[in-house]
Amino acid sequence: MEGFLHLVGVAWPYALGFVALLLLYNSIVIVGGTQIAVLERKYLGRQMPQGRVVALAGEVGIQARTLGPGLHLLIPFLFSVTKYPFTMIAEDEVGLLESIDGFSIPPGKIFAKVVAGHNSFQDGENFLKNNGEKGPQTQMLPPGQYRINPVLFKVRKVPSVIIDKGRIGTVTSMDGEPIPPGRLLAARVQGHSNFEDGQAFLNKGGQKGPQIDILLPGTYRINTDLFHVEIREATIIPAMKVGLVTALDGEPLPEKEYVAAPVTGHSDYQAAAAFLESGGQRGPQFDVLKPGTYYINPLLFKAELDDVAVVERGQVAVVVSNVGEEPKQIKELTALAAKEEAGDEEARSAESRVVPGIERYVVPNGFRGIQQEVIGPGFYYLNRRAYMAYIVDTTNITIDWDDSKETRFDPLKVISRDGFQISVSVKVVIRVRPDQAPYMVAKIGSIENLILHVIHPMIDSSFRNQASSTSAMNFMQDRQEEQRKAEERAKAELERYHVECVSVLICQINLPQELMDTQTKKIIAQQQQAMYQDQQKAEQTRIAMEKTRSEADQQKNLVEAEIGVKIAEQNKAKAIRFAEGEGESLRLRAEGEAKGIRAKGEAEGAKILAIGEATAKAYELQNKAIGQQGVTAIEISKQIASGNVKVTPDLLVQGGDNLGGLLSAYFTKLIAPPPPDAPSGKQKAQDSLKDLVKG
């Protein structure tokens, strides 16, 4: 026993020291530099009110207050301590909180209201004392370190809202006032700093649902539990495109309008609130978006891409306006007026004619309908909902009827008067003048309608009528005349549609082969005949050419001859001069000789005359003495004697019958006396003398 007491006496100080150390260990709390200590009071305190889960000072339970870094002394065994690290919010994050304890959120609300004095939720006790509400908190934690009681507040780290260039953020509020009936988006409120101040948004009457404001490129610290942010692409209008805008909210569109009336101040629909405040109407909008990037709220505006209206050279655009004032007066001819003006044949077109010569619905600028003014070549950002543009070629338009695959119409098939089928290839060239284009559109609608419903039937009918009134061969031979008739009719018809007919051309006429064979043979015969004539002309031409060639070859000789002629002429002139001198000399000599000869001749003549006269006188005397026959016999004898007359012929011809008698008659004639009227011998002598003198 003594031993035990001795042992107790010896151990008592150690026991007291151990107890002291134990009490000291349980009363001292050391909290690290990045830690907090959460206390739990186990006993010796008030009970927490019903429904509370976190205790205030003096209440039993997990305490709302925490211990920060450092050395803390507590009543031993009264509190238990649990250490937690600081709440770290990175630079690109925000902290969203949910309170585990507090007052209930009022009905109709989702997020707790903001209360003061809790030092960014680091003073949980003041949060509860200041009527902090249980549930999701409107206020959030920006980047930093926080000593937050994790038992009282659950912290969820979420990334900051980052919107890159070329994008936008559409916002939907999970809490707030209800959106008024008839509205699609919440009304705009000021002062919420791009939705970063959720409490300001709620305090100023922010409405629950899709927001009219959007987030532009940048970084935002937004409570994404309160505001859902959806990142979308900005509205980009590429080059050569135009944006057609449709508003999904606004004033209702009037019943008779197809396009909303334009309003100002909306900055190309980027100021959505201004659009609504200015009375913008829902539906297709009048203003368009040109190429560029636009930060437009797609929850309010829907943008559709359309091609830029391009009017090429040689074209105009006829614009039909769907907006503007209704024409106050359209002067339209009645059917009776049309009959009086154009005749019964054109009365059926009366409904589409206007006095004087203006088609209906062609109106000045500012009125609804077909605009009188056309737009020329260029690029236009045209709202095709407000304006419809009909492109009209003002250059020549060619319409073909032939066998080519590229053409629309086949060759015309017509029947001639003599029953042959003829295939005719035709080309029609038309042109629309720019100032007449609106009236053409009003009359027929388009060039396509004009070709299909006017020109094609007209050309087909025209050639059918012309072919049926003539034979197939005449139709081909009178091609120019048939073409002229068709062109005249086309011009007259197309003038009614404000279209100019440039020309109607017959390109080819195909007759039946059997008819063509006959014609071919005839033409070949004619051509052969013409060929022979041409060959004959060619030969004549060749002869002339050969003659010319020969003359050319003899040109040297001709020149020499011409020179010789000139020399001969000179020699002739010389000879003439010389001969004139010689002649004069000879003349004078001849005159002298002639005078001598004349004198001699006269003497000789006188001698002969005297002899003749004597001889004649002798013959007369002989005649008287012995008669005519005696004189003749004497003369014959003399002639025979002189040998001038042969008595014996060199050739004796004998024959029967009367040949001898003939010879006798011949000789008798020779010796017969001359007839009474024969010249006498004297006369013969005189005549012979005269002849001699003349010679």
C-alpha distance (Angstrom), angle and dihedral (degrees) to the residues before:
residue distance angle dihedral
M1 . . .
E2 3.72 . .
G3 3.73 88.6 .
F4 3.75 90.7 53.1
L5 3.75 92.1 48.6
H6 3.70 89.8 48.3
L7 3.75 90.6 51.4
V8 3.79 90.9 49.1
G9 3.74 91.7 48.7
V10 3.73 90.6 51.5
A11 3.91 95.1 45.1
W12 3.79 96.3 42.9
P13 3.75 96.1 85.2
Y14 3.73 90.1 47.7
A15 3.75 90.7 50.6
L16 3.75 92.3 49.6
G17 3.76 89.0 48.2
F18 3.81 91.6 50.2
V19 3.78 91.4 48.6
A20 3.75 89.5 48.0
L21 3.75 90.6 50.4
L22 3.77 90.8 47.2
L23 3.79 92.1 50.7
L24 3.79 90.5 46.8
Y25 3.78 91.9 49.6
N26 3.78 91.8 51.6
S27 3.80 93.8 46.0
I28 3.81 98.4 49.6
V29 3.82 119.8 74.9
I30 3.79 119.4 -174.6
V31 3.80 113.9 -163.1
G32 3.79 119.8 -165.4
G33 3.79 125.5 -123.8
T34 3.81 94.9 -98.0
Q35 3.75 97.6 34.1
I36 3.76 141.6 88.1
A37 3.80 128.6 -157.1
V38 3.78 121.2 -134.3
L39 3.81 112.8 -154.3
E40 3.75 128.8 -148.7
R41 3.83 118.2 -163.9
K42 3.78 108.0 -145.8
Y43 3.79 103.3 -170.4
L44 3.82 146.2 -25.6
G45 3.82 94.9 72.4
R46 3.81 146.4 87.8
Q47 3.70 122.8 -70.5
M48 3.82 116.6 -109.6
P49 3.81 117.2 -109.3
Q50 3.78 117.5 -96.5
G51 3.80 111.3 -78.9
R52 3.77 95.8 20.7
V53 3.82 119.8 120.3
V54 3.79 101.4 177.2
A55 3.81 119.7 58.3
L56 3.75 129.5 -135.5
A57 3.79 123.9 -141.9
G58 3.86 111.9 -54.6
E59 3.79 93.1 18.6
V60 3.77 123.8 113.0
G61 3.76 112.9 -115.3
I62 3.79 141.2 50.8
Q63 3.75 106.2 -22.2
A64 3.80 123.7 -125.7
R65 3.81 90.5 -143.7
T66 3.82 120.8 76.9
L67 3.79 135.8 -158.4
G68 3.73 118.3 -116.8
P69 3.82 128.9 -145.9
G70 3.85 114.0 -53.3
L71 3.86 142.6 53.8
H72 3.77 116.3 -42.5
L73 3.89 130.4 -177.0
L74 3.75 118.1 -145.4
I75 3.83 134.7 177.4
P76 3.77 103.3 -89.8
F77 3.74 117.5 -105.9
L78 3.84 91.8 1.3
F79 3.81 97.0 94.8
S80 3.72 134.1 34.9
V81 3.78 117.1 -151.2
T82 3.83 129.7 -144.2
K83 3.77 119.0 -175.4
Y84 3.81 124.6 -145.6
P85 3.80 131.9 179.8
F86 3.78 122.1 -109.7
T87 3.77 117.4 -87.1
M88 3.83 104.6 -106.8
I89 3.83 118.8 -158.2
A90 3.81 111.9 -169.8
E91 3.78 124.6 -138.7
D92 3.79 93.9 -99.8
E93 3.79 94.6 42.9
V94 3.76 141.1 75.8
G95 3.78 128.4 -156.3
L96 3.76 119.6 -124.3
L97 3.79 114.7 -160.6
E98 3.73 136.5 -155.5
S99 3.80 119.3 -168.7
I100 3.80 116.2 -136.0
D101 3.77 92.8 -160.4
G102 3.76 138.7 27.2
F103 3.76 139.4 83.8
S104 3.75 119.5 -31.9
I105 3.81 118.2 -95.7
P106 3.82 110.3 -108.3
P107 3.79 115.8 -101.7
G108 3.83 112.9 -85.7
K109 3.77 92.2 29.1
I110 3.77 125.9 102.7
F111 3.77 102.9 -176.4
A112 3.79 128.5 52.5
K113 3.72 119.9 -111.3
V114 3.78 121.0 -108.7
V115 3.80 115.5 -101.0
A116 3.79 127.5 -169.2
G117 3.80 132.5 -123.5
H118 3.78 101.6 41.2
N119 3.81 95.0 104.7
S120 3.80 96.4 -130.3
F121 3.80 90.7 -38.1
Q122 3.83 91.8 -56.6
D123 3.81 91.2 115.9
G124 3.77 102.2 57.3
E125 3.81 93.2 171.1
N126 3.82 92.3 59.4
F127 3.82 89.2 44.3
L128 3.79 89.4 59.6
K129 3.81 94.5 39.5
N130 3.85 90.1 52.3
N131 3.78 91.8 55.3
G132 3.76 97.1 -99.7
E133 3.79 111.1 -176.1
K134 3.76 128.0 -123.2
G135 3.76 118.4 -116.7
P136 3.82 137.5 35.9
Q137 3.73 111.5 -0.8
T138 3.74 124.1 -134.0
Q139 3.74 92.1 -149.7
M140 3.79 117.9 74.0
L141 3.78 137.8 -165.5
P142 3.79 119.9 -104.6
P143 3.82 120.2 -148.6
G144 3.84 113.2 -58.2
Q145 3.84 144.4 77.8
Y146 3.78 119.5 -62.8
R147 3.83 134.2 -172.0
I148 3.77 95.6 -143.0
N149 3.78 124.8 163.8
P150 3.79 102.7 -118.9
V151 3.78 90.7 -161.0
L152 3.81 91.3 59.6
F153 3.82 99.1 34.4
K154 3.75 129.9 35.6
V155 3.80 110.0 -151.6
R156 3.80 121.0 -157.7
K157 3.74 118.9 -169.4
V158 3.77 116.4 -142.3
P159 3.79 130.2 173.4
S160 3.77 119.6 -100.0
V161 3.77 115.1 -103.8
I162 3.80 106.2 -97.8
I163 3.79 117.7 -173.5
D164 3.78 115.1 -169.7
K165 3.74 126.4 -146.4
G166 3.76 112.6 -75.2
R167 3.79 92.9 29.0
I168 3.77 137.9 90.9
G169 3.77 136.4 -159.3
T170 3.77 121.7 -129.6
V171 3.79 113.7 -155.6
T172 3.79 130.7 -147.5
S173 3.79 117.4 -171.7
M174 3.77 116.6 -140.5
D175 3.77 92.4 -159.3
G176 3.76 139.7 31.5
E177 3.77 141.0 78.3
P178 3.80 118.4 -27.9
I179 3.80 118.6 -96.1
P180 3.81 111.3 -107.9
P181 3.82 115.0 -104.4
G182 3.80 113.6 -91.0
R183 3.78 93.7 30.3
L184 3.77 124.6 106.4
L185 3.81 99.6 -165.4
A186 3.76 133.8 40.1
A187 3.78 119.0 -100.3
R188 3.75 117.4 -101.2
V189 3.82 119.7 -100.9
Q190 3.78 127.4 -169.0
G191 3.78 132.2 -130.8
H192 3.78 103.7 35.3
S193 3.84 92.4 113.2
N194 3.78 96.2 -127.2
F195 3.81 91.4 -41.6
E196 3.80 92.7 -56.5
D197 3.80 90.7 115.7
G198 3.76 102.3 57.7
Q199 3.79 94.7 173.2
A200 3.82 91.7 55.0
F201 3.79 88.4 50.3
L202 3.79 91.4 53.3
N203 3.80 95.3 40.4
K204 3.83 91.7 54.1
G205 3.74 94.8 52.4
G206 3.78 100.8 -92.7
Q207 3.77 110.2 -179.1
K208 3.75 127.7 -127.3
G209 3.79 116.3 -113.4
P210 3.83 137.6 35.1
Q211 3.77 111.0 -1.4
I212 3.77 125.6 -135.0
D213 3.81 92.1 -142.3
I214 3.78 120.4 75.5
L215 3.78 135.3 -160.2
L216 3.77 117.2 -108.7
P217 3.83 123.3 -150.0
G218 3.81 110.8 -58.5
T219 3.82 143.5 79.4
Y220 3.79 119.9 -67.8
R221 3.83 132.9 -173.5
I222 3.75 98.5 -145.5
N223 3.75 131.1 162.8
T224 3.77 96.3 -117.9
D225 3.77 90.7 -168.5
L226 3.79 88.5 62.4
F227 3.79 97.1 34.6
H228 3.76 120.1 34.4
V229 3.79 108.6 -152.2
E230 3.78 121.3 -159.2
I231 3.78 115.8 -168.8
R232 3.78 114.2 -141.9
E233 3.75 137.2 172.8
A234 3.76 116.4 -91.1
T235 3.78 116.9 -115.1
I236 3.80 106.5 -90.4
I237 3.78 120.6 -172.1
P238 3.83 109.5 -163.3
A239 3.77 124.4 -145.9
M240 3.80 115.4 -75.7
K241 3.79 89.8 22.6
V242 3.77 134.0 100.2
G243 3.79 128.6 -153.6
L244 3.80 118.0 -127.5
V245 3.79 109.4 -158.4
T246 3.78 128.8 -151.2
A247 3.79 119.2 -169.8
L248 3.80 114.5 -141.6
D249 3.80 94.2 -164.8
G250 3.77 137.2 32.7
E251 3.75 138.8 77.5
P252 3.79 115.3 -18.5
L253 3.79 116.5 -92.4
P254 3.83 113.8 -111.5
E255 3.78 113.4 -104.0
K256 3.82 96.6 -115.9
E257 3.78 95.2 44.3
Y258 3.76 125.3 89.8
V259 3.81 97.2 -176.8
A260 3.79 125.0 44.6
A261 3.77 119.4 -112.1
P262 3.82 111.7 -99.7
V263 3.82 119.1 -106.8
T264 3.79 130.0 -167.5
G265 3.79 134.8 -130.5
H266 3.79 99.6 43.6
S267 3.84 93.5 110.1
D268 3.79 95.3 -132.4
Y269 3.81 90.9 -38.9
Q270 3.82 91.7 -58.1
A271 3.80 91.7 113.6
A272 3.77 97.4 61.2
A273 3.80 95.2 172.0
A274 3.80 90.9 52.8
F275 3.80 88.9 51.6
L276 3.80 91.8 56.2
E277 3.79 94.0 40.5
S278 3.83 89.7 53.5
G279 3.79 91.1 55.8
G280 3.81 98.0 -99.6
Q281 3.78 113.5 -177.8
R282 3.76 127.2 -134.2
G283 3.77 118.1 -115.1
P284 3.82 134.3 48.1
Q285 3.78 110.5 -6.8
F286 3.78 128.2 -136.8
D287 3.81 97.9 -139.8
V288 3.80 117.6 73.2
L289 3.79 134.1 -154.6
K290 3.77 117.6 -113.3
P291 3.81 122.4 -150.4
G292 3.82 111.5 -58.7
T293 3.80 143.5 77.8
Y294 3.78 119.0 -66.1
Y295 3.82 129.1 -172.0
I296 3.76 97.5 -143.7
N297 3.77 127.4 161.7
P298 3.83 102.8 -115.0
L299 3.81 89.1 -161.7
L300 3.81 87.8 68.4
F301 3.82 104.8 25.8
K302 3.76 128.9 41.7
A303 3.81 114.1 -161.5
E304 3.79 121.6 -160.9
L305 3.79 124.5 -169.2
D306 3.75 120.2 -122.9
D307 3.79 132.8 174.6
V308 3.76 119.9 -96.9
A309 3.79 110.9 -107.5
V310 3.79 106.1 -106.5
V311 3.79 120.6 -164.7
E312 3.80 110.3 -169.6
R313 3.77 127.3 -151.8
G314 3.76 109.6 -77.6
Q315 3.80 91.8 31.6
V316 3.77 139.6 91.3
A317 3.78 130.0 -165.5
V318 3.79 119.7 -129.2
V319 3.79 106.5 -150.4
V320 3.79 123.0 -147.8
S321 3.79 110.6 -163.1
N322 3.80 120.6 -147.3
V323 3.79 91.2 -174.1
G324 3.75 134.0 60.2
E325 3.75 136.5 59.0
E326 3.75 122.3 -33.1
P327 3.82 111.7 -108.4
K328 3.77 105.8 -97.6
Q329 3.80 93.8 -147.3
I330 3.79 132.0 18.7
K331 3.78 112.0 -171.2
E332 3.76 103.7 -145.8
L333 3.77 126.3 175.1
T334 3.76 117.1 -124.5
A335 3.77 120.7 -133.6
L336 3.81 90.3 -102.7
A337 3.78 92.5 52.3
A338 3.77 89.6 48.6
K339 3.81 90.9 53.0
E340 3.77 91.9 50.1
E341 3.79 92.3 48.3
A342 3.80 103.4 36.8
G343 3.78 106.6 15.6
D344 3.78 131.3 -114.8
E345 3.79 92.4 -66.4
E346 3.79 92.1 67.1
A347 3.77 98.0 34.0
R348 3.81 91.6 101.8
S349 3.82 89.7 67.6
A350 3.79 93.9 53.9
E351 3.79 95.0 104.4
S352 3.79 92.0 63.7
R353 3.79 99.3 46.2
V354 3.76 128.4 95.0
V355 3.79 132.8 -161.7
P356 2.97 118.4 -80.0
G357 3.81 102.8 14.0
I358 3.83 95.4 -62.1
E359 3.78 117.8 123.4
R360 3.76 118.4 -126.6
Y361 3.78 119.5 -92.3
V362 3.80 93.2 24.2
V363 3.79 99.1 129.1
P364 3.81 139.5 172.0
N365 3.78 122.1 -100.2
G366 3.79 114.4 -68.5
F367 3.79 95.6 35.8
R368 3.75 128.8 98.1
G369 3.78 114.5 -104.5
I370 3.79 139.0 46.0
Q371 3.77 108.7 -14.5
Q372 3.78 118.2 -127.5
E373 3.79 91.5 -144.8
V374 3.78 116.1 71.4
I375 3.79 125.5 -155.6
G376 3.76 118.8 -121.0
P377 3.80 132.7 -142.6
G378 3.82 115.7 -42.5
F379 3.81 144.6 78.6
Y380 3.79 119.1 -65.4
Y381 3.81 131.2 -172.0
L382 3.76 91.5 -140.5
N383 3.77 124.0 178.8
R384 3.79 99.9 -135.3
R385 3.79 90.5 -164.2
A386 3.77 91.3 58.9
Y387 3.78 97.8 31.7
M388 3.77 130.2 30.0
A389 3.78 114.0 -156.5
Y390 3.80 120.6 -154.6
I391 3.79 111.5 -163.5
V392 3.79 111.4 -141.0
D393 3.80 123.2 -172.0
T394 3.78 111.2 -131.7
T395 3.79 93.6 -172.5
N396 3.77 122.5 84.4
I397 3.80 113.6 -64.1
T398 3.79 116.3 -154.8
I399 3.81 122.4 -152.6
D400 3.80 116.6 -168.9
W401 3.79 134.0 -161.1
D402 3.81 104.7 -167.6
D403 3.80 145.0 108.0
S404 3.80 96.2 -87.7
K405 3.80 116.5 119.8
E406 3.80 91.0 -135.4
T407 3.79 94.2 61.1
R408 3.76 124.6 85.2
F409 3.78 101.1 -140.0
D410 3.80 131.8 53.1
P411 3.82 120.6 -130.4
L412 3.79 114.4 -74.8
K413 3.80 114.6 -97.8
V414 3.81 111.0 -149.6
I415 3.82 134.7 167.1
S416 3.79 120.6 -130.8
R417 3.77 124.5 -139.5
D418 3.80 90.8 -102.1
G419 3.81 91.0 53.9
F420 3.80 102.6 -102.1
Q421 3.79 120.7 137.3
I422 3.80 112.5 -125.6
S423 3.80 126.5 -163.5
V424 3.80 111.7 -149.9
S425 3.82 124.6 -169.1
V426 3.79 109.6 -155.9
K427 3.78 135.4 -175.3
V428 3.81 120.7 -161.2
V429 3.80 120.4 -167.9
I430 3.81 117.9 -162.5
R431 3.78 135.3 173.1
V432 3.79 134.6 -164.0
R433 3.79 115.8 -148.5
P434 3.81 113.0 -135.8
D435 3.79 93.7 -121.3
Q436 3.82 90.6 51.7
A437 3.81 96.5 46.9
P438 3.87 95.5 92.1
Y439 3.80 91.4 52.3
M440 3.79 91.8 47.8
V441 3.82 89.6 52.7
A442 3.79 90.7 47.9
K443 3.79 91.3 49.4
I444 3.79 103.3 44.2
G445 3.80 106.5 1.1
S446 3.79 102.2 -125.4
I447 3.79 145.2 -0.8
E448 3.79 87.7 -100.1
N449 3.80 91.6 58.3
L450 3.80 89.9 44.4
I451 3.81 91.9 54.7
L452 3.80 96.1 43.7
H453 3.79 100.8 39.3
V454 3.80 104.2 28.6
I455 3.79 116.8 18.0
H456 3.79 99.7 39.8
P457 3.84 96.0 48.9
M458 3.80 90.7 41.8
I459 3.82 95.4 51.9
D460 3.79 92.5 43.6
S461 3.81 92.5 50.0
S462 3.80 93.0 43.8
F463 3.78 95.3 55.0
R464 3.81 93.0 41.7
N465 3.79 90.4 55.1
Q466 3.80 93.3 45.4
A467 3.80 94.1 47.2
S468 3.81 93.4 48.9
S469 3.81 90.8 57.6
T470 3.81 97.5 56.9
S471 3.78 141.5 37.0
A472 3.77 121.3 -91.2
M473 3.79 94.3 -111.6
N474 3.79 92.9 46.7
F475 3.78 89.6 48.7
M476 3.78 89.5 57.5
Q477 3.78 94.7 41.9
D478 3.82 92.4 47.0
R479 3.78 91.3 48.5
Q480 3.80 94.2 131.2
E481 3.78 92.4 51.0
E482 3.82 92.3 46.9
Q483 3.78 89.1 50.2
R484 3.79 91.4 50.7
K485 3.80 92.3 51.1
A486 3.80 92.5 49.6
E487 3.80 91.4 48.1
E488 3.79 93.3 50.6
R489 3.78 91.6 51.0
A490 3.82 92.2 46.5
K491 3.80 92.1 50.7
A492 3.77 92.4 50.5
E493 3.80 92.5 46.7
L494 3.80 97.2 45.5
E495 3.79 93.4 48.6
R496 3.81 86.5 70.7
Y497 3.79 87.7 61.3
H498 3.82 94.5 45.5
V499 3.79 91.1 -111.0
E500 3.78 125.1 130.5
C501 3.80 117.3 -134.0
V502 3.80 106.3 -145.1
S503 3.79 97.6 -176.6
V504 3.78 146.0 -29.2
L505 3.79 112.1 -142.4
I506 3.78 128.9 -169.2
C507 3.79 102.9 -146.5
Q508 3.78 100.6 179.0
I509 3.79 139.4 -1.1
N510 3.80 116.9 -159.5
L511 3.78 116.0 -163.7
P512 3.84 125.1 -169.6
Q513 3.79 112.5 -74.9
E514 3.83 95.6 -119.5
L515 3.80 89.8 54.2
M516 3.77 91.5 46.0
D517 3.82 91.1 50.6
T518 3.80 91.0 56.4
Q519 3.75 91.9 47.1
T520 3.78 91.2 45.5
K521 3.78 92.7 54.8
K522 3.77 90.7 49.0
I523 3.75 92.4 49.3
I524 3.82 91.5 46.4
A525 3.80 89.5 54.3
Q526 3.79 90.8 48.6
Q527 3.75 90.3 47.0
Q528 3.79 91.8 50.1
Q529 3.76 90.2 50.8
A530 3.75 90.4 48.7
M531 3.80 88.7 46.4
Y532 3.80 91.7 54.8
Q533 3.78 90.4 48.7
D534 3.74 90.1 48.9
Q535 3.80 90.5 48.7
Q536 3.79 89.5 51.7
K537 3.77 90.4 50.4
A538 3.76 88.8 46.7
E539 3.81 91.5 53.7
Q540 3.80 90.3 48.8
T541 3.71 89.2 49.2
R542 3.79 89.3 48.5
I543 3.82 90.3 52.5
A544 3.76 90.4 51.3
M545 3.76 88.9 46.7
E546 3.80 92.2 50.8
K547 3.77 89.6 49.1
T548 3.75 90.4 50.2
R549 3.79 89.8 46.2
S550 3.84 90.6 51.1
E551 3.77 90.6 48.6
A552 3.73 88.0 49.9
D553 3.79 91.2 49.5
Q554 3.84 90.0 50.1
Q555 3.75 93.1 44.5
K556 3.82 91.0 105.8
N557 3.76 91.8 51.1
L558 3.82 90.4 45.8
V559 3.76 90.4 52.8
E560 3.78 91.0 47.5
A561 3.81 89.0 47.5
E562 3.79 91.6 49.9
I563 3.76 89.4 50.3
G564 3.83 88.9 46.7
V565 3.80 89.6 50.5
K566 3.75 90.5 51.9
I567 3.80 90.3 47.9
A568 3.85 89.9 47.5
E569 3.79 89.7 49.5
Q570 3.76 88.9 52.2
N571 3.79 90.3 46.6
K572 3.81 89.4 46.3
A573 3.76 91.2 52.4
K574 3.78 88.7 48.4
A575 3.78 92.2 47.1
I576 3.77 90.7 46.9
R577 3.75 91.3 53.2
F578 3.76 90.3 46.2
A579 3.80 91.5 44.1
E580 3.79 91.3 48.8
G581 3.75 88.7 56.1
E582 3.79 92.7 45.4
G583 3.77 90.3 43.1
E584 3.74 92.7 52.6
S585 3.77 88.6 50.8
L586 3.77 92.1 46.7
R587 3.78 90.9 45.7
L588 3.65 92.4 55.7
R589 3.79 90.4 44.9
A590 3.81 91.1 45.7
E591 3.76 92.3 49.1
G592 3.76 88.7 55.6
E593 3.76 92.8 45.8
A594 3.81 90.7 44.6
K595 3.71 91.5 54.0
G596 3.82 89.4 51.3
I597 3.78 92.5 46.4
R598 3.77 90.5 46.7
A599 3.71 91.2 52.9
K600 3.81 90.9 45.7
G601 3.82 91.0 45.7
E602 3.73 91.9 49.7
A603 3.80 89.1 52.0
E604 3.80 92.1 46.9
G605 3.77 90.3 46.6
A606 3.71 92.2 51.2
K607 3.81 88.5 50.1
I608 3.77 92.9 49.1
L609 3.76 90.8 44.3
A610 3.73 90.5 52.2
I611 3.81 91.9 47.6
G612 3.77 91.7 46.9
E613 3.71 93.3 47.9
A614 3.77 89.2 49.9
T615 3.78 92.7 47.4
A616 3.75 91.6 47.1
K617 3.71 90.9 49.7
A618 3.80 89.2 49.5
Y619 3.82 90.9 51.1
E620 3.76 90.0 50.0
L621 3.75 90.7 51.1
Q622 3.81 91.0 46.8
N623 3.72 90.5 47.9
K624 3.68 90.7 52.9
A625 3.78 92.1 45.6
I626 3.79 103.5 43.6
G627 3.73 103.1 9.2
Q628 3.75 133.4 -116.9
Q629 3.76 96.6 -67.9
G630 3.75 92.8 49.7
V631 3.75 91.8 53.2
T632 3.77 89.9 48.7
A633 3.81 91.2 50.8
I634 3.76 90.9 50.3
E635 3.78 91.6 50.7
I636 3.77 92.6 48.4
S637 3.71 90.1 50.5
K638 3.75 90.1 51.7
Q639 3.76 91.5 49.4
I640 3.78 92.1 48.4
A641 3.73 90.6 47.0
S642 3.78 90.9 50.6
G643 3.81 90.5 48.6
N644 3.79 95.4 -118.6
V645 3.82 92.7 118.1
K646 3.80 122.5 46.2
V647 3.73 115.9 -143.3
T648 3.77 95.0 -172.6
P649 3.86 108.9 54.2
D650 3.72 121.0 -132.5
L651 3.80 88.7 -132.8
L652 3.75 122.3 34.0
V653 3.69 116.6 -155.5
Q654 3.75 117.1 -167.6
G655 3.71 129.8 179.0
G656 3.65 143.4 156.5
D657 3.69 131.5 -88.9
N658 3.80 114.5 16.3
L659 3.83 103.2 -7.3
G660 3.74 94.0 108.6
G661 3.75 90.0 48.5
L662 3.77 90.3 53.1
L663 3.79 92.1 54.5
S664 3.75 90.4 47.9
A665 3.75 90.5 52.0
Y666 3.75 90.3 50.8
F667 3.72 94.9 54.1
T668 3.76 91.3 42.6
K669 3.77 88.8 57.5
L670 3.75 90.3 51.4
I671 3.78 92.3 55.0
A672 3.78 96.3 35.4
P673 3.81 116.3 111.1
P674 3.80 117.0 -102.8
P675 3.77 119.7 -97.2
P676 3.72 119.0 -92.2
D677 3.79 95.0 -104.6
A678 3.87 93.9 48.8
P679 3.79 115.4 113.8
S680 3.71 116.0 -96.1
G681 3.75 123.6 -117.4
K682 3.75 90.0 -104.2
Q683 3.74 91.3 53.5
K684 3.82 90.6 49.8
A685 3.73 90.7 52.3
Q686 3.79 91.9 50.5
D687 3.77 91.8 49.2
S688 3.79 91.7 49.7
L689 3.77 90.1 50.8
K690 3.77 92.6 50.8
D691 3.77 90.9 50.3
L692 3.71 91.1 51.7
V693 3.78 91.9 50.1
K694 3.78 92.1 50.4
G695 3.75 91.7 49.8
